[in-house]
Amino acid sequence: MSVQSAAADVDVDLRQLFASLARNWLRILLFVLVVTGLAFAFASFATKHYKAQTQVEIAPRESVYTRPAGSNNDGDKPILDEQGVATQVQIISSNEILKQVAQKLGLARLREFDETINMSAVSRVLILLGLKNDPMDVPADERVLKKMREKLNVFGVEKTRIIAIEFSSEDPKLAAAIPDAIAAAYIAGQGAAKSESNTAAADFLAPEIADLSKQVRDAEAKVAAYRAQSDLLMGGNNATLATQQLAELSTELSRVRANRAAAEGTADSVRKALQNGGSLDSLPEVLSSDLIQRLRERQAELRATIADLSTTMLDNHPRVRAAKSQLADLDAQIRSEAQKIMKGLVMQADAARARESQLVSDVNQLKAASAQAGEQQVDLDALQRDAAAKRQQLELYLTNYREAASRQDRNYVPVDARIASPASVPSEPYFPKIGPIVGAAAAASLLLAAIFTLLRELFSGRAMRPAPGTRFAPIDEVAMPATARQQPDAPEPSARLEPAVAGGFANPGAEAQWSEAAADPEIVAQPRPFAEPEPAVKAEPVAEVESVTEPEPVVEVQRPRSVLGEIDIEKAAEKLIASGAARAIFVSPEGDEAAASAILVAREVSDAGLRVLLLDLTASGAASRPMLDSGLFPGITDLLASQAQFSDVIHADLYSDCHVIPVGTADPVRAMRAADRLPIIMQSLTTAYDLVVVECGPADAQGISRLGADATEVFLSMLEPDDEVTKAAVNLIESGYPDLTLVTPIGHEPPGTPGRRSAA
């Protein structure tokens, strides 16, 4: 919002508005008393109504000793869910039960339930005039049911299986009797329904049992006949005889094949050892022969003897030659015994092969017989399943029929409901409650009277006042008088610098004019007293012109003097508010101390009611450190380095309502690699805030090029009008920022606020 629109608005004088309540207290009090009295009279003379409640529990009533054998063991648990309880609620409030209760208690004879009894003369006149429906047109039963439904409330208690039956009546005894009668009628109806269902079940089961008995006998006869015809003899494990024999032969065949393979393998090993002249000691069959073992022992003895003889005799000695001859005979006998063992193994393998062939032939025959028996068994199993199913159904029907018949004979049908809490005769009426009615009437009448008084005061305009203007007073342009040492025709310094500074250095000679003004010490130090104002150019009344002869002495406020056309903090804030700027870029060529201008301007605009954020882009954090009293907060470098989010880097100023994004704690080198994201970040901040103030430090035009957009103001913060400031301003103007504005923080005194410290 702008300053001008806020000053032209009006505001509500709350003090004047609420003072109207004190001025009209007597009128308000009388209104409250009248309404309260009427409410008391109504509550005192109104017909009293009493309410009673009966609670019905929906739960199984079957005893563990009388429960049917086929029922579940957890039958004591509630049998109805939420939908089932809602169904029972509708049954309780049905017309059938209400008619039974009305007939039992004779409600049709009471005027409370039938308005045709002792009808008043006023009602008869209204009926004759057609202003009221004639109740005689409605049947008596429907009139009673209509009144009962108006006074009856049946509902299920939340998260329980209890149904509450509430009834209101002018008679307290009747208010308690009717819900009890409704609950009793409901339970009786449920019992009658169960008894009827039990009788119907018994009548249905009797002929069904007779038919099933005949079907079971026929099915079992078919099973026996088919078994005898197919010669399906059953063996062990509930299998046919052919199948059992086939399994046994298959086992024997596997054993014979294993023995044959073992005999053939052993015989082949012995044959190869004999043919190759190898050692026979490694063959188990050879080692297991007793004769070969004795020959081996004799062979060992001969070798020992030959060894003893060789020590004293030569090889040709008769005794040595005789021992060696005996050793050769032993070797021949061992090989002869090995050949006999091999022949025995071959004969064993041939016998196993013959046995295998016979078993294979028998298995093939049994396979065919077993396949035929399997086909016949399938048909037999089908007949058995049919007979078993019919027998199972017959047994179930017999059990149910016996239970139904026993309950029918003994007339025992438990109902899944009971009266958990019967109604008691109420001693106090539930309507009217004099205390609450009178209290509510008094409170409502007081509130209405207060609202009426406030609205009347508001609409009359007496509670309206002009809104207070902004604290930025409009600046009047006053012609500055010439100084004492200036020539009459020479332009004064302020006029000479105004096009350069206030106009944004639009002309090419701005730099020379600024340098000349800054270099003249007399212009800088010379005070500028007020002189006589020159007459206006336009024609004015003579009397008015002549009346301005000698100006009254004016007390000059000791404020910092404008040397280069710079403006102070208040005027800079006023300029931003009036122009509706969304971004304000501050350049401080003199270093960190000049960054105070951005801080003070941001706080001034924030105090005016706008949402302001200061973005610190200085290297040392000169703009954010005074606002947060620390430089260790995450900031713009963390955001650029993707180490934080917006919510982590935005902080509140400790001394104003302004928000601030500090420099941050991330690596600046890594952050500057993502400098291309600065325009996106600036656009997001501009969307969220009314004004974004950016302190760039001693930056140049290229450095601030990424921060600018539409509705952007560029400021040059200065402390002293030296050459450094002049050079920075000229560079910015020549680089495409002709609307540059100079601002200085010198001489600014922040307004004191209770409970708030000032920091800049």
Secondary structure, DSSP 8 states (H G I E B T S, - for coil): --HHHHHT-EEE-HHHHHHHHHHTHHHHHHHHHHHHHHHHHHHHHS--BEEEEEEEE------TTTS-TTS-TTTTS----HHHHHHHHHHHTSHHHHHHHHHHHTGGGSTTT-TTTT--HHHHHHHHTTSS--GGGS-HHHHHHHHHHHHEEEEE-TTSSEEEEEEEESSHHHHHHHHHHHHHHHHHHHHHHHHHHHHHHHHHHHHHHHHHHHHHHHHHHHHHHHHHHHT--B-GGG-BHHHHHHHHHHHHHHHHHHHHHHHHHHHHHHHHHHHHT--STT-HHHHT-HHHHHHHHHHHHHHHHHHHHHTTS-TTSHHHHHHHHHHHHHHHHHHHHHHHHHHHHHHHHHHHHHHHHHHHHHHHHHHHHHHHHHHHHHHHHHHHHHHHHHHHHHHHHHHHHHHHHHHHHHT----S-EEEE-----SS-SB--HHHHHHHHHHHHHHHHHHHHHHHHHHHTTTEEE----SS-----------TTS-TTS--HHHHHHHHHTTTS-STTHHHHHHHHHH-HHHHH-----------SS---HHHHHH-SS------------SSS-B-HHHHHHHHHHHT-SEEEEE-TT-GGGGHHHHHHHHHHHHTT--EEEEE--SS-TTTHHHHT-S-S--HHHHHTTSS-HHHH-EE-TTSS-EEE---SS-HHHHHTTGGGHHHHHHHHHHH-SEEEEE--S--TTTTTTT--SSEEEEEE-SS--HHHHHHHHHHHHTT-TT-EEE--TT-----BTTB----
